[in-house]
Amino acid sequence: MKYLVISDIHGALSGAKAMEEALQFHQAEWICTPGDILYHGPRNDIPADYAPKAVIEIMNRHKNRIIAVRGNCDGEVDQMVLQFPCLSTTNIIPFKGHRLIMSHGHVYGPDNLPEMDAGDIFLSGHTHIPTADEKDGMYLLNPGSISLPKGGHPATYGILDEHGFTVYTKDHKPYMEVSFV
């Protein structure tokens, strides 16, 4: 099973288009999005290509393949236009005999993890900084932001499969990775 992991689109049309391109390029079966899909939020600059209505159309085209959680910039109004569940703060997916725990990062985050066991995976966004780390037998993953990267990083997304997690730049070049033991 291959998951495209894309976070912090923030209503940028280029981010949603990059999602579709990466989905095709990697032939992923599922899309995991740890939130902040449509709105840029009061702390971020408005993306140059801010077009939430166009992003809605693209996301809804893939509604049966998306597993999402609510980001700090997502709200009930977003659920009114998105045709997949996106308001849960946490989602848990069985993965290789362990748990893939997805949360945006503002409720649970790398500094405030939910209860986890060795082999579990914590997948978040929120910081706009890509991460592919193993700590105490648990994996902490963040695809970065496809639209508003921070910390000097490029726009990125992730691919998660049974072998590990790889962060890619928008032009599909590997940027960082962690292998699962």
Secondary structure, 3 states (H helix, E strand, C coil): CCEEECCCCCCEHHHHHHHHHHHHHHCCCEEEECCCCCCCCCCCCCCCCECHHHHHHHHHHCHHHEEECCCCCCCHHHHHHCCCCCCCCEEEEEECCEEEEEECCCCCECCECCCCCCCCEEECCCCCCCEEEEECCEEEEECCCCCCCCCCCCCEEEEEECCEEEEEECCCCEEEEEECC
